[in-house]
Each structure stands twice: as C-alpha cells, then as structure tokens.
Amino acid sequence: MVAVARYRWWLATMAGLALFLTIAGRVGALTPLQSALLWLVEPVGEGLHAIFAPAAAVLSDIGELRRLQEENRQLRLENERLKAQVAELRQDTTRLQELESALGVIPSGGGQRLLAANVLAHDVSVLTHTVLIDRGSADGIREGMVVLSPGGSLVGKVIRALPQQAFVRLIDDSRSVVAVRIQETGIDGSLHASADRQLEVKLARGEVAAGATVVTSGLGGEYPPGLPVGKVVEVSGTPQDMFRTVRVEPFAQLAAAQTLLVLTSFTPQALAGN
C-alpha cells in the first residue's frame, strides 16, 4: 500500500511540474531561467568554437591551397606554350631575314645561279664541322659545289650529294683548305682551321694588318675568285718571317647557319672533266 501511495504521489508531482512549466512558459516566467541556462552554456560554446575554428580554417586553407596549386600549374603550362611560340617566331624571323638577305645575292638574270637550301642538322666536334641540307642531286647538287651564306660569303663546299639531301663541309672544319688572298695587298695564302676550329691563313712573306679583308683567290680551281671569306683579327710574326700566321674571323655565322646558298653555276676544276 505504501509503494502504491508513493507512486501516485510521484505521478501527481510530475504532472504538476509539467503544468507549471507550461503555464510559466506562456506567461514569460521562464525568461530568467533561460538567461541563466544561456550564461552557463555560452562558455562551453566559446570553448568549442576555439577548438574547432582552427581546424575549420585549416580545412579552408587546404582547399584554397589546392585551388592555387591548380592555377599555378595552368600558368606554368601556358608559360611553356608561350615560350615555345616565342622560340618558333624567333626562328621564323631569323629564317626570313636570311632569305631576304639571300634575295639580295641571287641575281635576277643569267651568270651566277644560286640554289637556296635549309640546314637540317649540324655535325660539330673539335676538329670537324659539317651540315646536312635539304637539297640533293635531284635538284642539281653535285659534290664539290661551292656553298655560300645568305649574305654571299664563303661557307664551304658539298662533299656528298644524295638524291634529296647533301652534306656540306664548312670552312672551319680541320679538313678544309681554301686558297685565299688578302684583298688590300694581293698576298696569297691558304686558309685552314686549327684544332679548336679557329680560322688561320698561312702566308708567305708580305705585309698584312688586322682588319684586312680575306677573299678567295681562285687558285687551284676549287673556288671562284673574289668570294668574301672574313677579316683579319690577329697577325703573328714579322714581315721578315718565312711564314706568318694570320687569324681570321669569318663573315658567315657558321655555327648558326640555317639557310645556305649552293653556287650551281660554278663548276670546280675537279668536276670539270666529269
């Protein structure tokens, strides 16, 4: 009986408390209580914000970092494309300048005949320098033909002609020998390339000074006379020496040649009998 009484008392109490809270909530009597609860809970909320805010910021920074990394990757790709385009434009500009220069060399009428050719490859070492051009025997190219720069200065000669391509030995190849003349004094000599591909003229006794112009002499019949070769930059020895060494700087840019002219109208002596 006692247990039943206690149970009934507990139910009545809970019902009364529920009724009281309902009425108090409607009349606004719980506002102070709500304020007290908020006062107790607010520090907890601030603590949780302090704990989780850095983590949220880190996650936000990671997302921003990934976005920036992707933008940076796209910018690098675009930069590479632009560099490639600039390099291609520079090469095209150089080729155009060479061709424009060649137009000033190629005669409009008979006499000298020149065939323009593009350089496909360079084969360079300490002692040798040859290039491959995109013209061959099908275009009338023959071994021994003289090759000029777009400006008309001597570059070398054809050493092998294939149907569609040909190999050219340049004058800074150690195997090349060119009969030359000092234009100002008429002194003859031979142009060779030293071990480091520096051009030198071996001269008999005679007066020569830095700045003098070196041209082909035509002796030996391998090259026509009067082709510009280069200028004297250094002279060793004295006029009384049996032989003097003269360093020459070529007019043609041998290492950077992209367009060459093959002199098809001149027949070297070695080919004259063929």
C-alpha positions in Angstrom: 0.0 0.0 0.0 2.9 2.3 0.8 4.5 1.7 -2.6 1.3 2.5 -4.4 0.9 5.7 -2.5 4.4 6.8 -3.3 3.9 6.0 -7.0 0.7 8.1 -7.1 2.5 11.0 -5.3 5.3 10.9 -7.9 2.8 10.9 -10.8 1.0 13.9 -9.3 4.2 15.7 -8.8 5.4 15.2 -12.4 2.0 16.3 -13.7 2.0 19.4 -11.6 5.6 20.3 -12.7 4.6 19.8 -16.3 1.6 22.0 -15.8 3.6 24.7 -14.0 6.3 24.8 -16.8 3.6 25.0 -19.5 1.9 28.0 -17.8 5.1 29.7 -16.8 6.4 29.4 -20.4 3.3 31.0 -21.8 3.4 34.0 -19.3 7.1 34.5 -19.8 8.1 33.5 -16.3 10.9 31.2 -17.6 12.9 34.1 -19.2 15.3 34.5 -16.2 15.8 30.7 -16.2 16.6 30.7 -19.9 19.1 33.5 -19.4 20.8 31.5 -16.6 21.0 28.5 -18.9 22.5 30.6 -21.7 25.0 32.0 -19.2 26.0 28.5 -18.3 26.2 27.2 -21.8 27.9 30.2 -23.5 31.4 29.4 -22.2 31.0 25.9 -23.4 30.1 27.2 -26.9 33.1 29.6 -27.0 35.4 26.8 -25.9 34.1 24.5 -28.7 34.5 27.4 -31.2 38.1 27.9 -30.1 38.8 24.2 -30.5 37.1 23.7 -33.9 37.7 27.1 -35.6 41.4 26.4 -36.3 40.5 23.0 -37.8 37.9 24.7 -40.0 40.4 27.3 -41.0 43.0 24.6 -41.9 40.4 22.8 -44.0 39.5 26.0 -45.7 43.2 26.8 -46.3 43.8 23.3 -47.8 41.0 23.9 -50.3 42.4 27.3 -51.2 45.9 25.9 -51.5 44.7 23.2 -53.9 43.0 25.8 -56.0 46.1 28.0 -56.1 48.2 24.9 -57.0 45.9 24.1 -59.9 46.0 27.8 -61.1 49.8 27.7 -60.8 50.0 24.5 -62.8 47.9 26.0 -65.5 50.0 29.2 -65.6 53.2 27.1 -65.9 51.7 25.2 -68.9 50.6 28.5 -70.5 54.1 29.9 -69.9 55.7 26.9 -71.6 53.4 27.3 -74.6 54.2 31.0 -74.9 58.0 30.3 -74.7 57.7 27.7 -77.4 55.7 30.1 -79.6 58.3 32.9 -79.0 61.2 30.5 -79.9 59.3 29.4 -83.0 58.7 33.0 -84.0 62.4 33.9 -83.4 63.5 31.0 -85.6 61.0 32.0 -88.3 62.2 35.6 -88.1 65.9 34.5 -88.4 65.0 32.3 -91.4 63.0 35.2 -93.0 66.0 37.5 -92.5 68.3 35.0 -94.1 66.0 34.5 -97.1 65.6 38.3 -97.5 69.4 38.6 -97.5 69.6 35.8 -100.0 67.3 37.6 -102.3 69.9 40.4 -102.5 72.5 37.8 -103.5 70.6 35.7 -106.0 70.9 37.5 -109.4 67.8 38.2 -111.4 69.4 37.4 -114.7 71.9 34.8 -116.1 75.5 34.5 -114.9 75.6 33.3 -111.3 73.0 30.8 -110.3 72.3 30.0 -106.6 70.0 27.5 -105.1 68.7 28.2 -101.6 68.7 25.2 -99.1 67.7 24.8 -95.5 70.1 23.3 -92.9 68.6 20.2 -91.4 71.4 19.2 -89.0 74.8 20.3 -87.7 77.6 17.8 -87.0 80.2 19.6 -84.9 83.2 18.5 -83.0 86.6 19.9 -82.0 88.0 19.1 -85.5 85.1 18.8 -87.8 82.0 20.8 -88.9 79.5 19.5 -91.5 75.9 20.3 -92.1 73.1 18.4 -93.8 70.9 20.5 -96.3 67.5 19.7 -97.8 68.7 19.8 -101.4 70.3 16.9 -103.3 71.3 15.5 -106.7 67.6 15.7 -107.8 68.0 19.5 -107.5 71.2 19.6 -109.5 73.6 19.5 -106.5 76.9 17.8 -107.1 79.9 17.1 -104.9 82.4 19.9 -104.9 79.9 22.7 -105.4 80.6 25.9 -103.5 78.2 26.9 -100.7 77.6 30.5 -99.6 75.8 32.2 -96.7 72.7 34.3 -97.4 75.0 37.3 -97.4 77.2 35.8 -100.1 80.3 35.0 -98.1 82.0 31.6 -98.3 80.7 28.8 -96.0 82.1 25.6 -97.5 81.5 23.1 -100.3 79.4 20.0 -100.9 81.2 16.8 -100.1 78.4 14.3 -100.7 75.1 14.5 -102.6 72.2 12.2 -102.0 69.0 12.4 -104.1 67.1 14.7 -101.7 69.9 15.9 -99.4 73.5 16.8 -99.3 76.4 17.1 -96.8 78.4 20.3 -96.7 81.9 20.7 -95.2 82.3 24.1 -93.6 85.5 26.2 -93.8 86.1 25.8 -90.1 86.4 22.0 -90.5 90.1 21.0 -90.0 90.0 19.0 -93.3 89.1 22.1 -95.3 91.7 24.1 -97.3 90.8 27.2 -99.2 93.2 29.2 -101.4 92.7 32.8 -100.3 94.1 36.3 -100.9 94.5 39.4 -98.8 92.4 41.9 -100.7 94.3 45.0 -99.8 97.8 43.7 -100.6 97.1 40.9 -103.1 99.2 38.4 -101.0 98.1 34.8 -101.5 97.8 32.1 -98.8 95.8 29.1 -97.7 93.0 29.1 -95.2 92.9 26.3 -92.6 91.1 25.5 -89.4 93.1 24.8 -86.3 92.3 22.1 -83.7 89.7 24.4 -82.0 88.2 25.3 -85.4 89.8 28.8 -85.4 90.5 30.0 -88.9 94.1 30.8 -89.8 95.8 31.9 -93.1 99.3 30.7 -93.8 101.0 33.4 -95.7 104.4 33.8 -97.4 106.3 36.9 -96.7 104.4 40.1 -97.0 102.7 42.9 -95.2 99.3 42.3 -93.6 97.4 44.1 -90.9 94.4 43.4 -88.7 91.2 44.5 -90.3 92.2 43.4 -93.8 89.7 41.5 -95.9 90.3 37.9 -96.9 88.7 36.6 -100.2 89.1 33.5 -102.3 92.0 33.7 -104.8 90.6 31.1 -107.3 94.0 29.3 -107.3 93.5 25.5 -107.7 90.1 25.9 -109.3 88.1 24.7 -106.3 86.5 28.1 -105.6 85.8 31.1 -107.9 88.0 34.2 -107.1 86.7 37.1 -105.1 84.3 35.4 -102.7 84.4 37.1 -99.3 85.7 34.9 -96.5 86.4 37.0 -93.5 88.6 39.7 -91.9 92.0 39.6 -90.3 91.8 39.9 -86.5 95.3 39.0 -85.4 98.7 38.7 -87.0 101.7 36.8 -85.5 105.3 37.2 -86.6 107.0 39.9 -88.7 107.2 40.6 -92.4 110.7 39.1 -92.4 109.4 35.7 -91.2 109.3 32.9 -93.8 105.6 32.2 -92.9 103.2 34.2 -90.8 100.1 33.0 -89.1 97.0 35.2 -89.6 93.9 34.6 -87.6 90.7 35.3 -89.5 87.1 35.8 -88.3 84.6 34.5 -90.9 81.9 36.8 -92.3 79.4 33.9 -92.2 77.9 32.8 -88.9 79.0 29.2 -89.3 77.6 27.8 -86.1 74.2 29.4 -86.5 73.6 28.7 -90.2 70.0 27.9 -91.1 69.8 28.8 -94.7 72.6 28.3 -97.3 73.1 29.1 -101.0 74.6 26.5 -103.3 76.5 28.1 -106.2 75.3 25.8 -109.0 76.7 28.0 -111.9 80.3 27.4 -110.9 81.9 24.1 -111.8 85.0 23.3 -109.7 88.0 22.1 -111.6 87.7 18.6 -110.1 84.2 18.3 -111.7 85.1 20.0 -115.0 86.2 16.7 -116.6 83.2 14.7 -115.4 
